[in-house]
Amino acid sequence: MEEWPVDSGAPPRELRKWVDKLWLGFSYIEQPLANLIAPNVIELLHRGIGLNATQPHSRSFFQSPQNPTEKAIFDWAIRQTGMNIDSLRRSYTILDIEPFNSENRQNRVFICKNGYNVIHVHRKGDPKMIIPLCSHYYETTGTVKVINQNERVLLDQILEDMSKIGLRCIAFAHRETPTPNSCPDQQLILLSFVGLKNSLRYGVEDVVKDCRRAGVNIRIITENNIQTARAIATKCGIVGANEKPGEVAEGVEFQNYTQEERMKKVLNISVMARASPQDKLLIVQCLKQKGHVVAVVGCGIRDVQALREADVGLCLGTQGADIAKACSDIVIQHEDLASVINILRWGRGIFESVQIYIQLLLIASFVALVTDFVMAISTGEPSNIDAMALLSVGKVPYPTLQLMWVKLIMDTLVALAVTIKQPAEELVNRPPRGRNAPLMTNIMLGNIMVQALYQIAILLTIHFKGKSIFNVNPNAKGTMILNT
């Protein structure tokens, strides 16, 4: 069985991302934003979005980020809230930044407005990690209020509702601090969170169906929460309406299993949410230990370990990080999902071509060996002369030049013909081969034996009875055997 664990940032998931909902002050904000949100809150959002990126600490902070999630939020802020990057560049200095951490799923930036001594810290990341750090929240009017316990329950419900419809939520929080070193992790003020929607790539449902018909199981391994991951998998057709127990799991849960439990449950998992790079590596290792051939589709730095461990690593050409491309076996340049099926078809086609070529070589070699040996010992030479010696001095029915033609020219032409052969479309409908499946199958051995015996019988008949049956001149018998 072949397995294709797929990172959520790679196929078969999104064609593009965009901000679908904005939550602020315990309400969803509709357009136009400028008329509904106080200017000071808009300014805080601009700082949290425009100055808090995961790129290296340089002027590239003020450029459109390459991360798809950040880019979607960045572009939305420019279009819908009037964020001015040049103004941010002139007005603020970035003092320090903590990049995204896979454990706490957030990043943090310290900034200072030019000419002022107050340091602002902005956090961005998973709402489940940001909200517990917040003691207050901003209303749309710009006032700050305390978050009570009932409101915390309401926040959890809002996040769950957004996740159920396939939105990935990103939270923004802020506070002031005298120095970066004295900034506590608590007492943040919740700004807002945005819900990002992902459109499925064209034809993704057909690709999933084709892969299943080919005997390939597709699994989504994502950093999204379990509700969002389930919604995406349902749209793709990976998880059906009647979800099986254990079909959707979280990375932490999988890590906490014993090795025996992992091996028992890994085949049932179709979607893994909240997955860290270590979780991706673990599931690939478990599938390989089960004897499955594993291919991983990824594009980011966090996919590198899984790409290296997999039997086949596939990386997206335009979105993929350079290190991910270097660790991959195949780079998909145009990112067409049909490439996945083509890769599968070509892989099976190459394997089939190797089997065909092996059969041709073994049949030709076995037939030549048997016929040469029989013809050599039937030449009438004294019995004390070794048959191999007769072969070495040319006591065979065809001259050396003809033998070289068979061994060099014909074998090369056969190899060329097999190489340029286009793989058949029906190859994807065949069941996959196991990791330990032999190269030589019983069918191949049967073909070799039947073909070899048939050709040996024909060649020996021409050699011994050629004159009486076909009225062949003895001098031309070798040429006839060669052509046969």
Secondary structure, 3 states (H helix, E strand, C coil): CEEEEEECCCCCCEEEEEEEEEECCCCECCCCHHHCCCHHHHHHHHHHHHCCCCCCCCHHHHCCCCCHHHHHHHHHHHHHHCCCHHHHHHHEEEEEEEEEECCCCEEEEEEEECCCCCEEEEEEECHHHHHHHEEEEECCCCCEEECCHHHHHHHHHHHHHHHHCCCEEEEEEEEEECCHHHCCCCCEEEEEEEEEEEEECCCHHHHHHHHHHCCEEEEEECCCCHHHHHHHHHHHCCCCCCCCCCCEEEHHHHHHCCHHHHHHHHHHCCEEECCCHHHHHHHHHHHHHCCCEEEEEECCHHHHHHHHHCCEEEEECCCCCHHHHHCCCEEECCCCCHHHHHHHHHHHHHHHHHHHHHHHHHHHHHHHHHHHHHHHHCCCCCCCCCHHHHHHCCCCCCCHHHHHHHHHHHHHHHHHHHHCCCCCHHHHHCCCCCCCCCCCCHHHHHHHHHHHHHHHHHHHHHHHHHHHHHCCCHHHHHHHHHHC
